[in-house]
């Protein structure tokens, strides 16, 4: 596998062609498409997200190499976002280093993602399904 380091606002994030293979074996809690705002170029891109108890991983498309990951232990909060009033179903995932902006296609989908992330944050050792 090809490994590389990339810099994100001073953070060093290890990544490879498929992060999920080297992560824990936690079952997938939720997966699907969300629209995510880029970090450097503030455009909006559709990404495939996979949530487990340890990571929130995103890719360009389902089955493609990992573009990025957020460790669940780094997430402080997830909530509905009012930053962009014209974006419906927008929520933010807040870490100590960065705020990620993600947009769902419906209220139910947004609630599903924020509820699942919040449940993991409140119950990190709970192994029951969500």
Protein Blocks (a to p, Z undefined) as FASTA:
>chain_A
ZZddddeehiacdddfblmlmmcfbdcfbgcddddddfklccdcdddddddfkbccddfb
ehiacfbdcdfklpmbdcddfkbmmlghiacdddfkbccddddfbfklmmmmmmmmmmmm
mmmmbcbdZZ
